[in-house]
């Protein structure tokens, strides 16, 4: 890995809002090259504290949401998704 954020994602999606890239503290995310490229693309980096339990609750929630709802529902648009989940 070169240490750069995925430029294709930034180029293709052209985000208009603030973007947050959440990751662990792996060397590819903490290296100066990655941090500089993220800053140039107006991406805020967010990293966990390094504990293996940091994401456990979130991972569990999204697993349950996907397996008990998303995979069982045919949704065509983002608006349908928002209305359907909430």
N, CA, C and O atoms as a GROMACS GRO file, in nm:
protein
  344
    1UNK      N    1   0.085  -0.118   0.000
    1UNK     CA    2   0.000   0.000   0.000
    1UNK      C    3   0.088   0.123   0.000
    1UNK      O    4   0.190   0.127   0.069
    2UNK      N    5   0.052   0.222  -0.076
    2UNK     CA    6   0.136   0.340  -0.092
    2UNK      C    7   0.119   0.441   0.020
    2UNK      O    8   0.202   0.532   0.034
    3UNK      N    9   0.016   0.428   0.100
    3UNK     CA   10  -0.005   0.526   0.205
    3UNK      C   11  -0.095   0.640   0.163
    3UNK      O   12  -0.116   0.733   0.241
    4UNK      N   13  -0.150   0.636   0.042
    4UNK     CA   14  -0.240   0.741  -0.004
    4UNK      C   15  -0.384   0.694   0.008
    4UNK      O   16  -0.414   0.576  -0.014
    5UNK      N   17  -0.475   0.787   0.043
    5UNK     CA   18  -0.616   0.749   0.042
    5UNK      C   19  -0.656   0.712  -0.101
    5UNK      O   20  -0.587   0.750  -0.196
    6UNK      N   21  -0.763   0.642  -0.115
    6UNK     CA   22  -0.807   0.600  -0.247
    6UNK      C   23  -0.849   0.724  -0.326
    6UNK      O   24  -0.959   0.776  -0.308
    7UNK      N   25  -0.762   0.769  -0.413
    7UNK     CA   26  -0.789   0.888  -0.494
    7UNK      C   27  -0.912   0.869  -0.583
    7UNK      O   28  -0.987   0.963  -0.607
    8UNK      N   29  -0.932   0.746  -0.630
    8UNK     CA   30  -1.045   0.719  -0.718
    8UNK      C   31  -1.176   0.752  -0.648
    8UNK      O   32  -1.268   0.807  -0.710
    9UNK      N   33  -1.187   0.719  -0.520
    9UNK     CA   34  -1.309   0.749  -0.445
    9UNK      C   35  -1.334   0.899  -0.439
    9UNK      O   36  -1.447   0.944  -0.456
   10UNK      N   37  -1.230   0.976  -0.414
   10UNK     CA   38  -1.244   1.122  -0.407
   10UNK      C   39  -1.278   1.179  -0.544
   10UNK      O   40  -1.365   1.266  -0.555
   11UNK      N   41  -1.211   1.131  -0.648
   11UNK     CA   42  -1.234   1.182  -0.784
   11UNK      C   43  -1.375   1.145  -0.832
   11UNK      O   44  -1.445   1.228  -0.889
   12UNK      N   45  -1.415   1.021  -0.809
   12UNK     CA   46  -1.544   0.973  -0.857
   12UNK      C   47  -1.661   1.035  -0.782
   12UNK      O   48  -1.759   1.078  -0.842
   13UNK      N   49  -1.650   1.039  -0.651
   13UNK     CA   50  -1.764   1.084  -0.570
   13UNK      C   51  -1.769   1.236  -0.552
   13UNK      O   52  -1.876   1.291  -0.528
   14UNK      N   53  -1.656   1.303  -0.563
   14UNK     CA   54  -1.649   1.449  -0.548
   14UNK      C   55  -1.730   1.496  -0.425
   14UNK      O   56  -1.828   1.569  -0.440
   15UNK      N   57  -1.690   1.455  -0.308
   15UNK     CA   58  -1.770   1.487  -0.188
   15UNK      C   59  -1.783   1.638  -0.166
   15UNK      O   60  -1.685   1.712  -0.175
   16UNK      N   61  -1.904   1.681  -0.138
   16UNK     CA   62  -1.932   1.822  -0.112
   16UNK      C   63  -1.934   1.851   0.037
   16UNK      O   64  -1.917   1.965   0.080
   17UNK      N   65  -1.956   1.746   0.114
   17UNK     CA   66  -1.962   1.760   0.259
   17UNK      C   67  -1.832   1.711   0.321
   17UNK      O   68  -1.746   1.653   0.254
   18UNK      N   69  -1.819   1.738   0.448
   18UNK     CA   70  -1.701   1.692   0.522
   18UNK      C   71  -1.694   1.540   0.518
   18UNK      O   72  -1.794   1.472   0.540
   19UNK      N   73  -1.576   1.486   0.491
   19UNK     CA   74  -1.555   1.342   0.486
   19UNK      C   75  -1.467   1.301   0.604
   19UNK      O   76  -1.365   1.363   0.632
   20UNK      N   77  -1.508   1.195   0.672
   20UNK     CA   78  -1.430   1.141   0.783
   20UNK      C   79  -1.390   1.000   0.747
   20UNK      O   80  -1.474   0.918   0.709
   21UNK      N   81  -1.261   0.971   0.757
   21UNK     CA   82  -1.209   0.837   0.728
   21UNK      C   83  -1.173   0.774   0.863
   21UNK      O   84  -1.076   0.814   0.927
   22UNK      N   85  -1.252   0.676   0.904
   22UNK     CA   86  -1.228   0.611   1.033
   22UNK      C   87  -1.151   0.482   1.010
   22UNK      O   88  -1.188   0.401   0.925
   23UNK      N   89  -1.046   0.462   1.086
   23UNK     CA   90  -0.965   0.342   1.070
   23UNK      C   91  -0.902   0.303   1.203
   23UNK      O   92  -0.918   0.370   1.306
   24UNK      N   93  -0.828   0.192   1.198
   24UNK     CA   94  -0.748   0.155   1.313
   24UNK      C   95  -0.616   0.232   1.303
   24UNK      O   96  -0.602   0.321   1.220
   25UNK      N   97  -0.521   0.198   1.386
   25UNK     CA   98  -0.394   0.269   1.387
   25UNK      C   99  -0.285   0.194   1.309
   25UNK      O  100  -0.168   0.196   1.346
   26UNK      N  101  -0.327   0.128   1.203
   26UNK     CA  102  -0.231   0.057   1.118
   26UNK      C  103  -0.131   0.154   1.057
   26UNK      O  104  -0.162   0.272   1.037
   27UNK      N  105  -0.012   0.104   1.027
   27UNK     CA  106   0.095   0.191   0.975
   27UNK      C  107   0.057   0.258   0.845
   27UNK      O  108   0.103   0.369   0.817
   28UNK      N  109  -0.027   0.193   0.764
   28UNK     CA  110  -0.067   0.255   0.637
   28UNK      C  111  -0.153   0.378   0.660
   28UNK      O  112  -0.159   0.466   0.574
   29UNK      N  113  -0.222   0.387   0.775
   29UNK     CA  114  -0.308   0.501   0.805
   29UNK      C  115  -0.239   0.608   0.888
   29UNK      O  116  -0.285   0.722   0.892
   30UNK      N  117  -0.129   0.574   0.952
   30UNK     CA  118  -0.061   0.670   1.037
   30UNK      C  119   0.063   0.731   0.972
   30UNK      O  120   0.123   0.823   1.027
   31UNK      N  121   0.102   0.680   0.856
   31UNK     CA  122   0.222   0.733   0.791
   31UNK      C  123   0.198   0.876   0.742
   31UNK      O  124   0.085   0.914   0.712
   32UNK      N  125   0.303   0.952   0.734
   32UNK     CA  126   0.296   1.093   0.696
   32UNK      C  127   0.236   1.111   0.556
   32UNK      O  128   0.159   1.204   0.533
   33UNK      N  129   0.271   1.023   0.462
   33UNK     CA  130   0.221   1.033   0.324
   33UNK      C  131   0.068   1.024   0.321
   33UNK      O  132   0.003   1.100   0.250
   34UNK      N  133   0.012   0.931   0.398
   34UNK     CA  134  -0.134   0.914   0.400
   34UNK      C  135  -0.200   1.035   0.465
   34UNK      O  136  -0.300   1.086   0.415
   35UNK      N  137  -0.143   1.080   0.576
   35UNK     CA  138  -0.200   1.195   0.646
   35UNK      C  139  -0.198   1.320   0.560
   35UNK      O  140  -0.294   1.397   0.559
   36UNK      N  141  -0.089   1.341   0.488
   36UNK     CA  142  -0.077   1.457   0.401
   36UNK      C  143  -0.178   1.450   0.286
   36UNK      O  144  -0.244   1.549   0.255
   37UNK      N  145  -0.190   1.332   0.223
   37UNK     CA  146  -0.285   1.315   0.112
   37UNK      C  147  -0.428   1.335   0.160
   37UNK      O  148  -0.509   1.395   0.088
   38UNK      N  149  -0.461   1.287   0.280
   38UNK     CA  150  -0.595   1.306   0.335
   38UNK      C  151  -0.623   1.454   0.357
   38UNK      O  152  -0.731   1.504   0.326
   39UNK      N  153  -0.525   1.524   0.410
   39UNK     CA  154  -0.541   1.667   0.435
   39UNK      C  155  -0.563   1.742   0.303
   39UNK      O  156  -0.647   1.831   0.296
   40UNK      N  157  -0.488   1.708   0.200
   40UNK     CA  158  -0.502   1.772   0.069
   40UNK      C  159  -0.639   1.746   0.007
   40UNK      O  160  -0.689   1.828  -0.070
   41UNK      N  161  -0.700   1.633   0.042
   41UNK     CA  162  -0.833   1.598  -0.010
   41UNK      C  163  -0.945   1.642   0.084
   41UNK      O  164  -1.061   1.606   0.063
   42UNK      N  165  -0.910   1.718   0.188
   42UNK     CA  166  -1.006   1.766   0.287
   42UNK      C  167  -1.078   1.651   0.358
   42UNK      O  168  -1.198   1.658   0.382
   43UNK      N  169  -1.002   1.546   0.391
   43UNK     CA  170  -1.054   1.430   0.461
   43UNK      C  171  -1.003   1.435   0.605
   43UNK      O  172  -0.883   1.447   0.628
   44UNK      N  173  -1.094   1.426   0.701
   44UNK     CA  174  -1.057   1.422   0.842
   44UNK      C  175  -1.030   1.277   0.880
   44UNK      O  176  -1.113   1.190   0.856
   45UNK      N  177  -0.916   1.253   0.940
   45UNK     CA  178  -0.882   1.118   0.983
   45UNK      C  179  -0.930   1.096   1.126
   45UNK      O  180  -0.914   1.183   1.212
   46UNK      N  181  -0.988   0.981   1.150
   46UNK     CA  182  -1.036   0.943   1.281
   46UNK      C  183  -0.985   0.802   1.308
   46UNK      O  184  -1.008   0.711   1.229
   47UNK      N  185  -0.916   0.786   1.420
   47UNK     CA  186  -0.860   0.654   1.452
   47UNK      C  187  -0.904   0.612   1.591
   47UNK      O  188  -0.922   0.694   1.681
   48UNK      N  189  -0.919   0.482   1.607
   48UNK     CA  190  -0.957   0.430   1.738
   48UNK      C  191  -0.839   0.437   1.832
   48UNK      O  192  -0.728   0.475   1.793
   49UNK      N  193  -0.861   0.400   1.955
   49UNK     CA  194  -0.756   0.410   2.056
   49UNK      C  195  -0.654   0.298   2.047
   49UNK      O  196  -0.551   0.300   2.115
   50UNK      N  197  -0.681   0.200   1.964
   50UNK     CA  198  -0.588   0.089   1.950
   50UNK      C  199  -0.635  -0.038   2.019
   50UNK      O  200  -0.572  -0.143   2.005
   51UNK      N  201  -0.744  -0.030   2.093
   51UNK     CA  202  -0.798  -0.147   2.161
   51UNK      C  203  -0.877  -0.232   2.062
   51UNK      O  204  -0.949  -0.179   1.978
   52UNK      N  205  -0.863  -0.363   2.072
   52UNK     CA  206  -0.936  -0.452   1.982
   52UNK      C  207  -1.086  -0.449   2.009
   52UNK      O  208  -1.163  -0.501   1.929
   53UNK      N  209  -1.129  -0.389   2.119
   53UNK     CA  210  -1.271  -0.384   2.154
   53UNK      C  211  -1.338  -0.254   2.109
   53UNK      O  212  -1.459  -0.238   2.127
   54UNK      N  213  -1.262  -0.160   2.053
   54UNK     CA  214  -1.316  -0.031   2.014
   54UNK      C  215  -1.437  -0.040   1.922
   54UNK      O  216  -1.534   0.032   1.941
   55UNK      N  217  -1.433  -0.127   1.825
   55UNK     CA  218  -1.540  -0.134   1.726
   55UNK      C  219  -1.640  -0.246   1.750
   55UNK      O  220  -1.730  -0.266   1.669
   56UNK      N  221  -1.626  -0.320   1.856
   56UNK     CA  222  -1.709  -0.438   1.878
   56UNK      C  223  -1.858  -0.406   1.878
   56UNK      O  224  -1.936  -0.477   1.813
   57UNK      N  225  -1.900  -0.303   1.948
   57UNK     CA  226  -2.043  -0.270   1.954
   57UNK      C  227  -2.095  -0.225   1.818
   57UNK      O  228  -2.205  -0.264   1.778
   58UNK      N  229  -2.016  -0.143   1.748
   58UNK     CA  230  -2.058  -0.096   1.615
   58UNK      C  231  -2.066  -0.212   1.516
   58UNK      O  232  -2.161  -0.222   1.438
   59UNK      N  233  -1.966  -0.297   1.519
   59UNK     CA  234  -1.964  -0.412   1.428
   59UNK      C  235  -2.085  -0.501   1.454
   59UNK      O  236  -2.148  -0.549   1.359
   60UNK      N  237  -2.117  -0.524   1.578
   60UNK     CA  238  -2.231  -0.607   1.615
   60UNK      C  239  -2.362  -0.544   1.567
   60UNK      O  240  -2.448  -0.612   1.512
   61UNK      N  241  -2.376  -0.413   1.588
   61UNK     CA  242  -2.497  -0.343   1.545
   61UNK      C  243  -2.516  -0.354   1.394
   61UNK      O  244  -2.624  -0.390   1.348
   62UNK      N  245  -2.411  -0.323   1.317
   62UNK     CA  246  -2.424  -0.325   1.172
   62UNK      C  247  -2.443  -0.467   1.118
   62UNK      O  248  -2.511  -0.487   1.017
   63UNK      N  249  -2.384  -0.565   1.183
   63UNK     CA  250  -2.408  -0.704   1.144
   63UNK      C  251  -2.556  -0.738   1.160
   63UNK      O  252  -2.618  -0.795   1.070
   64UNK      N  253  -2.611  -0.703   1.275
   64UNK     CA  254  -2.752  -0.730   1.302
   64UNK      C  255  -2.842  -0.655   1.204
   64UNK      O  256  -2.938  -0.711   1.152
   65UNK      N  257  -2.812  -0.528   1.180
   65UNK     CA  258  -2.891  -0.447   1.087
   65UNK      C  259  -2.892  -0.511   0.948
   65UNK      O  260  -2.997  -0.521   0.884
   66UNK      N  261  -2.776  -0.553   0.901
   66UNK     CA  262  -2.766  -0.611   0.767
   66UNK      C  263  -2.836  -0.747   0.758
   66UNK      O  264  -2.915  -0.770   0.666
   67UNK      N  265  -2.809  -0.835   0.854
   67UNK     CA  266  -2.863  -0.971   0.842
   67UNK      C  267  -3.011  -0.980   0.875
   67UNK      O  268  -3.080  -1.067   0.823
   68UNK      N  269  -3.060  -0.892   0.961
   68UNK     CA  270  -3.201  -0.900   1.000
   68UNK      C  271  -3.290  -0.801   0.926
   68UNK      O  272  -3.413  -0.807   0.939
   69UNK      N  273  -3.231  -0.710   0.849
   69UNK     CA  274  -3.314  -0.612   0.780
   69UNK      C  275  -3.271  -0.588   0.636
   69UNK      O  276  -3.347  -0.615   0.543
   70UNK      N  277  -3.152  -0.538   0.617
   70UNK     CA  278  -3.107  -0.496   0.484
   70UNK      C  279  -3.111  -0.609   0.383
   70UNK      O  280  -3.162  -0.591   0.273
   71UNK      N  281  -3.059  -0.725   0.420
   71UNK     CA  282  -3.055  -0.837   0.326
   71UNK      C  283  -3.192  -0.896   0.296
   71UNK      O  284  -3.209  -0.971   0.201
   72UNK      N  285  -3.291  -0.860   0.378
   72UNK     CA  286  -3.425  -0.915   0.361
   72UNK      C  287  -3.522  -0.816   0.296
   72UNK      O  288  -3.639  -0.848   0.276
   73UNK      N  289  -3.473  -0.696   0.263
   73UNK     CA  290  -3.558  -0.591   0.211
   73UNK      C  291  -3.505  -0.541   0.077
   73UNK      O  292  -3.386  -0.513   0.063
   74UNK      N  293  -3.594  -0.530  -0.021
   74UNK     CA  294  -3.554  -0.474  -0.150
   74UNK      C  295  -3.575  -0.324  -0.147
   74UNK      O  296  -3.688  -0.276  -0.138
   75UNK      N  297  -3.466  -0.250  -0.154
   75UNK     CA  298  -3.471  -0.105  -0.148
   75UNK      C  299  -3.399  -0.052  -0.271
   75UNK      O  300  -3.292  -0.101  -0.307
   76UNK      N  301  -3.457   0.049  -0.336
   76UNK     CA  302  -3.401   0.102  -0.460
   76UNK      C  303  -3.323   0.233  -0.443
   76UNK      O  304  -3.226   0.258  -0.515
   77UNK      N  305  -3.364   0.317  -0.348
   77UNK     CA  306  -3.302   0.449  -0.337
   77UNK      C  307  -3.255   0.475  -0.195
   77UNK      O  308  -3.293   0.406  -0.100
   78UNK      N  309  -3.172   0.576  -0.183
   78UNK     CA  310  -3.123   0.616  -0.051
   78UNK      C  311  -3.240   0.662   0.037
   78UNK      O  312  -3.245   0.631   0.156
   79UNK      N  313  -3.333   0.737  -0.023
   79UNK     CA  314  -3.449   0.786   0.053
   79UNK      C  315  -3.532   0.670   0.107
   79UNK      O  316  -3.577   0.674   0.221
   80UNK      N  317  -3.552   0.567   0.025
   80UNK     CA  318  -3.624   0.448   0.071
   80UNK      C  319  -3.551   0.384   0.188
   80UNK      O  320  -3.614   0.339   0.285
   81UNK      N  321  -3.420   0.379   0.179
   81UNK     CA  322  -3.340   0.320   0.287
   81UNK      C  323  -3.360   0.396   0.417
   81UNK      O  324  -3.388   0.336   0.521
   82UNK      N  325  -3.348   0.526   0.410
   82UNK     CA  326  -3.364   0.610   0.530
   82UNK      C  327  -3.503   0.591   0.589
   82UNK      O  328  -3.517   0.569   0.710
   83UNK      N  329  -3.605   0.601   0.506
   83UNK     CA  330  -3.742   0.585   0.556
   83UNK      C  331  -3.768   0.445   0.610
   83UNK      O  332  -3.836   0.429   0.710
   84UNK      N  333  -3.712   0.345   0.543
   84UNK     CA  334  -3.735   0.207   0.582
   84UNK      C  335  -3.669   0.174   0.716
   84UNK      O  336  -3.729   0.105   0.799
   85UNK      N  337  -3.550   0.222   0.736
   85UNK     CA  338  -3.478   0.192   0.860
   85UNK      C  339  -3.536   0.269   0.978
   85UNK      O  340  -3.550   0.215   1.087
   86UNK      N  341  -3.568   0.396   0.955
   86UNK     CA  342  -3.617   0.477   1.065
   86UNK      C  343  -3.767   0.471   1.079
   86UNK      O  344  -3.824   0.535   1.168
   0.00000   0.00000   0.00000
